[in-house]
């Protein structure tokens, strides 16, 4: 019985040390997540009209059969969309990591 109690105390001490080490990482993740969300919200105001403009130019290039310009516009539009998808995935990973750390800190 005494041995089990010592192991429990040792594990509790290790958990406390781990929690103290995770707190700064948790705070940094939350700050990065918040800043990233603000940047995404602000850049959407610029990228939305830009993508609509690219779409309009693409339609014009199709009507005029200007295929080289259409390819360039398609790559630019696809690159913007790909960038937003990657940023969304990054924000999702940050949220999942933050939730797991929060659950560990509250355990």
Secondary structure, DSSP 4 states (H G I P E B T S, - for coil): -HHHHHHHHHHHHHHHHHHHHHHHHHHHHHHHHHHHHHHHHHHHHHHHHHHHHHHHHHHHHHHHT-HHHHHHHHHHHHHHHHHHHHHHHHHHHHHHHHHHHHHHHH-
